[in-house]
Amino acid sequence: MIFGKIKKTMEKNNKLNSPISDPEIIEKLLPHRKPMIMVDRLHFFSEKKAISKLTIVKENIFVTNGYFSETGLLEHMAQTAALHIGYKQFLNCSKVKEGFIGAIKSSKIVSLAKVSETISTEVEIIYDVGNMTMVKIKSYIDDNIIGNSEMSTVLKSLKDE
């Protein structure tokens, strides 16, 4: 019964009326452009958490021999953090700023996604100070964890642009 309570709490905290899957909207929330967009849905958003999804297609630039690479998974994780920041900026009527990975504190890739599988990635904001955000990230296929990471992201300041 505890999982039902967690799911209801998450649903109550979700600030999205419905998942965002329109590619044009996703592109507006990210500082990336094709072919480097590695999220295709924002499924959940709250002040301290986001959940994104990515269905792996064979045309993805990080797919080799039918598998999504480790580099692709790390980029997907980082873009989930960027999507959280981008949607937060959108809600605050701010311009989406360009950012980058400041540091990867830890990372573990357990398995790789195959073409046609959907990765679900949850980012939890540990702290957000100025232009730096520290996040914990977990990626799943179904209920199986395929990777996790702890990283910091840094936004360019307006004077850098």
C-alpha positions in Angstrom: 0.0 0.0 0.0 2.9 2.3 0.6 3.6 2.5 -3.2 0.1 3.7 -3.8 0.6 6.5 -1.3 3.9 7.5 -3.0 2.2 7.6 -6.4 -0.7 9.7 -5.1 1.7 12.1 -3.4 3.7 12.4 -6.7 0.5 13.0 -8.7 -0.5 15.7 -6.2 2.9 17.5 -6.5 3.1 17.3 -10.3 2.8 20.8 -11.6 2.1 19.5 -15.1 -1.6 19.1 -16.2 -0.4 16.5 -18.6 3.0 15.3 -19.9 4.7 17.6 -22.4 5.6 15.6 -25.6 5.4 18.2 -28.4 8.9 18.3 -29.9 8.7 22.0 -30.6 7.9 22.7 -26.9 10.6 20.4 -25.7 13.1 22.2 -27.9 12.0 25.6 -26.5 12.7 24.3 -22.9 16.2 23.0 -23.8 19.3 24.9 -25.0 19.9 21.9 -27.4 18.9 21.4 -31.0 18.6 18.3 -33.2 20.2 15.9 -33.4 21.4 16.5 -29.8 18.0 16.5 -28.1 18.0 13.4 -25.8 14.5 13.8 -24.2 11.2 13.5 -25.8 8.8 13.9 -22.9 8.6 15.8 -19.7 6.4 13.5 -17.6 6.6 15.1 -14.1 7.7 18.5 -12.7 7.9 19.8 -9.2 10.2 22.4 -7.6 12.7 19.6 -6.6 12.1 16.9 -9.2 11.5 16.1 -12.8 10.9 12.9 -14.7 11.6 12.7 -18.4 11.3 9.9 -21.0 13.2 9.0 -24.1 12.3 6.3 -26.6 15.4 5.1 -28.3 15.2 5.2 -32.1 17.8 3.6 -34.4 18.5 7.1 -36.0 19.7 8.5 -32.6 23.3 9.6 -32.9 24.3 7.7 -29.8 22.9 4.3 -31.1 25.5 1.8 -32.1 24.7 -1.9 -33.0 21.1 -1.4 -31.7 22.1 0.0 -28.3 22.1 3.5 -26.8 25.6 4.2 -25.6 26.9 5.2 -22.2 27.7 8.6 -23.5 24.1 8.9 -24.8 22.7 7.9 -21.4 24.8 10.5 -19.5 23.7 13.1 -22.0 20.1 12.1 -21.5 20.6 12.4 -17.7 22.1 15.9 -18.1 19.3 17.0 -20.4 16.7 15.8 -17.9 18.4 18.2 -15.4 18.4 20.9 -18.1 14.7 20.2 -18.9 13.9 20.8 -15.2 15.7 24.1 -15.2 14.2 25.1 -18.6 10.7 24.4 -17.5 11.3 26.3 -14.2 12.6 29.2 -16.3 9.5 29.0 -18.5 7.2 29.1 -15.5 9.1 32.2 -14.3 8.8 33.8 -17.8 12.6 33.8 -18.2 14.7 33.0 -21.2 16.1 29.4 -21.3 19.8 29.8 -20.7 22.6 27.6 -22.1 24.3 25.4 -19.6 26.8 22.6 -19.3 27.8 19.8 -17.0 30.1 21.4 -14.3 31.2 18.1 -12.8 30.2 14.5 -12.6 30.7 13.4 -8.9 29.7 9.8 -9.5 28.1 7.7 -12.3 27.2 4.1 -12.8 25.9 2.5 -15.9 24.3 -0.8 -15.2 23.0 -1.7 -18.6 22.3 -0.1 -22.0 18.9 0.6 -23.6 18.0 -1.1 -26.9 16.4 0.5 -29.8 12.6 0.8 -29.2 13.0 0.8 -25.4 11.9 3.8 -23.4 14.1 5.2 -20.7 12.5 7.0 -17.8 14.8 9.3 -15.9 14.2 11.0 -12.6 16.2 14.0 -11.5 16.2 15.2 -7.9 17.5 18.7 -7.1 19.9 18.5 -4.2 20.7 22.2 -4.2 20.3 25.1 -6.5 22.5 28.2 -5.9 22.9 31.0 -8.4 23.8 29.4 -11.7 24.8 26.0 -10.3 22.5 23.1 -9.6 23.6 19.8 -8.0 21.4 16.8 -8.9 21.0 13.1 -8.3 19.7 11.2 -11.3 18.3 7.7 -11.8 17.4 6.1 -15.2 15.1 3.1 -15.6 13.6 0.9 -18.2 10.4 -0.3 -16.8 11.2 -0.8 -13.1 14.9 -1.8 -13.7 17.5 0.8 -13.0 20.0 1.1 -15.8 22.1 4.0 -14.5 22.5 6.7 -11.9 24.6 9.8 -11.5 25.3 12.7 -9.3 26.4 15.8 -11.2 26.4 19.6 -11.1 25.2 21.7 -13.9 26.1 25.3 -14.6 24.2 27.9 -16.5 25.9 30.6 -18.4 25.3 34.0 -17.0 23.7 36.7 -19.2 27.0 38.6 -19.4 28.7 35.4 -20.9 26.2 35.4 -23.8 
